[in-house]
Amino acid sequence: MANIISDETIDYVGILAKLELSDEEKEKAKKDMEEMLDYIDKLNELDTSDVEPMSHVFPVNNVFREDVVTNGDGTKQTLANAPEQKDDSFVVPKTIVG
């Protein structure tokens, strides 16, 4: 089944793609698009009734893992050299911008 692409379709695709095509480029694009559509028609001839639909070529699995602390939170080491601390936090001077 031969697909025929009109000049208007090529012009419209050129506008969408923001391309300025010469007459020669338009003819090549028309030929290429017709070949692509012919290939799609050929693929549509295949019997895919027993093929399970998929969204990705490769299997996609989430790699979630349990969030487990293995080395502690380091609070004591972090605050070890703090000049002043309160309730496991640094104490810093108040800063007020006015």
Order of alpha helices (4+ residues) and beta strands (2+ residues): alpha-alpha-alpha-beta-beta
